[in-house]
Amino acid sequence: MQCIQREPRRTKSEELLHYAQSKKEARINTKLLGLDEDPDLQFMLGGGDLLKVRSSNWKKTRFYKLREDCKTLWYESHKTMRASNPTFCVDDIATVRQGRHTEGLRKHTDGQVEGRAFSILFKSRRKNLDLIASSEQEANQWVTGLEKLMSNMGKLTQQQKTEHWIFNCMRKADKDSNNKMCLKELKSFMHHINIEVDDKYAQDIFEECDQSKCGFLEGKEIEHFYEILTHREEIDEIYKAHAKTGGMMNAENLLNFLLTEQREAVDLNHALTLIDKYEPDSSAKEKKMLSKDGFMMYLHHPEGMIFNPSHKGVYQDMTQPLNHYFISSSHNTYLMEDQLKGPSSTEAYIRALLKSCRCVELDCWDGSDGEPVIYHGYTLTSKILFKDAIKAIKDYAFKTSEYPVILSLENHCSVEQQKIMAQHMISILGSALVTEPLGNQIPTGFPSPERLKGRFVIKGKRLNKLEDSFITKASSTEDIVSEEEESGDDAEEEDQKPKESKKLKLAKELSDIVIYCKSVHFNGFQDAKDNLSFYEMSSFKEGKAVKLAEESANQYIHHNVDKLSRIYPAGLRTDSSNYNPVPLWNSGCQIVALNFQTQDKEMDVNQGRFLPNGQSGYILKPAYLRDRASEFDPITLTRGEWLQHKTFHVMVISAQQLPKVNPKKTSIVDPLVRVELYGVNSDVATKETEHVENNGFNPSWNTTFQFDVYVPELALVRFVVEDYDSNSSNEFVGQYTLPFTSIQCGYHHVPLFNKNGDLLPSANLFVHTMILDDATQSSQ
């Protein structure tokens, strides 16, 4: 039977030495994070007891402590079968909520612990951690300390993250914690960082660095080993080719590099600014020179990343009507897992909102004690209170983006509980809830995201036309309407006749707060054009939407110039898988709702689509998708302003610090890189490199691909890294997706996201890209 792994017992002197070394390591890491001597961080490094809450009957005290690497939290476990001490990384935390806000804490604790309770919510599907401190002060220290760590880690440069990662890998390899590295520890370290070396190579490196010939490396010898390890030959060659001033780059050399390789339209002043910003050597900086170290610093900062830094903030016109934007949208947002029996949770709303989702869905049903609940009706999914979801949405709606959030209601409640729904939204959301048209006059079009900043817009059924509310007050307080489009259609096949809509009594109180997004049934494009107002919108199941996008794309585009369209996954996707959103965007659909809890290829593409523009959740559609007279058709692709033929060249040069796919496996990654293009049909393409054997630390490919891109404004590029397996499917390592129009030309690093859609702290690709206009294109 395996027991908890514990460190071997040390002598008193060894214990004192270990303690001193741990303190030194903690000081190095807190200084790197800009938190040296921070009292909250020092408190967490010391650790403390916290009450872990799982249920009313399972509440156990556990000792929690921040490790000296300042990025890993260790906690005590009494599970005898556990092979190692349980830990989790600060990078895995989505947010920390102070108070009894999670379903678990509200259900299993009483109000007396409100000030001492807090919860750690994770980015992945991992269950949140509900904890109670011994005092309010300690709870504040844990919450504040974790928030500082998360914030400051996010500010580290790529180079700092790499150094931090390598330093801590070295610490783990130093088994006896003596700050020295023997040959065995060096080999262990190389394996830990995902690089397989034979005994001869390891011996050669060791002997080269062991200048004292004492059989171990320490001090300057370890620094020399680090330099050998992190040496980037490909960057050396680039630097040497442009360092024409005594072996270094002066401002003119750097400007030449920026103009010829990076294809930037900049002047000498910009080159001088970069030298001043990134050159670490004060003497070189005084001489207006950029050393190799400074050049490396430049390549690891935003200017050196493939994503255009000018697109990082909000750069698009946000004063256009709401329906002129693609809007990041979630389906059945409350679900954490599958659609049939998984848990519902307010945490699912928080995760989606923190990823800049701007349209969330609430499936509302009658609950006990007169309180409406949210769950996936007629399934075994768990239930949450409607009011708790609204509170969570209010708290997290505008942390990532300040632009409006649409609450898409699927209403199955009785009139009495609909009134309670309306009361909760009005009382909890307050003045942020849009309850009447802006300007208090009959609207003729959508307001812009700019005018709706910090506001909530309700999508749902309405008893009458919006215009009617300005003419006369409705005499009745309720009336019959059809249920939402998603209701009861899960098993409906595309070739069957539509089932007759179920009827529902609608409360006036709920109807009155539906202003700009009134749900209506779709009866064809001509009917919508003739009879529907701009604010009357339809929801389309993916099958129907894709069929319209394939057979009537131009009509769909015209429809979406005036109105909003929402697309949702087929009911048969009970595993919460996703459909391809690209064809729907190509047809101008704005609210293309995906299952945010499933980070699959389709969700990666969605994340890439909404990466630019300040991660606001709003992307302005190209002009030809906003023009009532547009002749654009993504299928037939006739000539027009949209046709801007580009040739995209990409050389996949190398990768750095790729993680092991499965840490439990002893094998090293055999990485390959695939470059995928998404967009109109003629732009869709995929090409991949050969795999590199046994090297996840610094594999090299130097492989060049060429792609034709005809409609660049709708194209996206996805870089995928996989671990090659000759006997089964390749395993996913990381990916990065971005719009084609946000790519920087030249030599750039490509960050990578893991299978949960979160950034891998130190891993990246290094590529060279070039985008050429087709000189023969007559429309250019």
Secondary structure, DSSP 8 states (H G I E B T S, - for coil): -----------HHHHHHHHHHHHHHHHHHHHHTT-TT-HHHHHHHH-EEEEEESSSS-EEEEEEEE-TTSSEEEE----TT-SS--EEEGGGEEEEEESS-SHHHHHHS-GGGGGGEEEEEESSS---EEEE-SSHHHHHHHHHHHHHHHHHHHT--HHHHHHHHHHHHHHHH-TT-SS-B-HHHHHHHHHHTTB---HHHHHHHHHHH-TT-SSSB-THHHHHHHHHHH--HHHHHHHHHH--BTTBEEHHHHHHHHHHTS-----HHHHHHHHHHH---HHHHHTTEE-HHHHHHHHTSGGGBSB-GGGSS--S---S-GGGEEEEEESSTTBSS-SSSS-B-HHHHHHHHHTT--EEEEEEE--GGG--EE--TTSS---EEHHHHHHHHHHHTTSS--S-EEEEEEE---HHHHHHHHHHHHHHHGGGB--S-TTSS--SS---TTTTTT-EEEEE--SS-GGGGGT---S-SEEEEE--TTTT-TT--TTS------EEEEEHHHHTT--SEEE-----HHHHHHH--TTEEEEEEHHHHHHHHHHSHHHHHHHHHHS-EEEE--TT-TT------HHHHHTT-SEEEE-TT--SHHHHHHHHHTSSGGG-SEEE--GGGS-TT----TTT--SSTT---EEEEEEEEEEE----SSTT--S---EEEEEEEESSGGG-EEEE----TTBSSS-EEEEEEEEEES-GGG-EEEEEEEE--SSS--EEEEEEEEEGGGB--EEEEEEEE-TTS-EEEEEEEEEEEEEEE-TT-TT-
